[in-house]
């Protein structure tokens, strides 16, 4: 009986892993959102923001202003993302 249960459990775990991979592959915004957002500043004291590059928390691209050697990158987190526009 344990061998049958073990075989069923292995198949169930395999199916769940395949399903999880399919869900993440079908959601293009997930991978982009994990890349984060970088904010660029005019000096080491971060006195003024001069640009941003990356993606926001919903996976939308952010690309404005200038880049510099003074920057911080972090993950953006959302409570809710609006549905994509048709």
PEZIMO-V674910 format. One record per backbone hydrogen bond with DSSP energy under -1.0 kcal/mol. CO is the residue of the C=O (numbers start at 1). NH is the residue of the N-H. If there is no record, write none. Layout:
CO|NH  CO|NH
This chain:
1|5  2|6  3|7  4|8  5|9  6|10  7|11  8|12  9|13  10|14  11|15  12|16  13|17  14|18  15|19  16|20  17|21  18|22  19|23  20|24  21|25  22|26  27|30  28|32  29|33  30|34  32|35  36|55  37|74  38|53  39|72  40|50  40|51  43|46  48|42  50|66  51|40  52|64  53|38  54|62  56|59  60|56  62|54  64|52  70|41  72|39  74|37
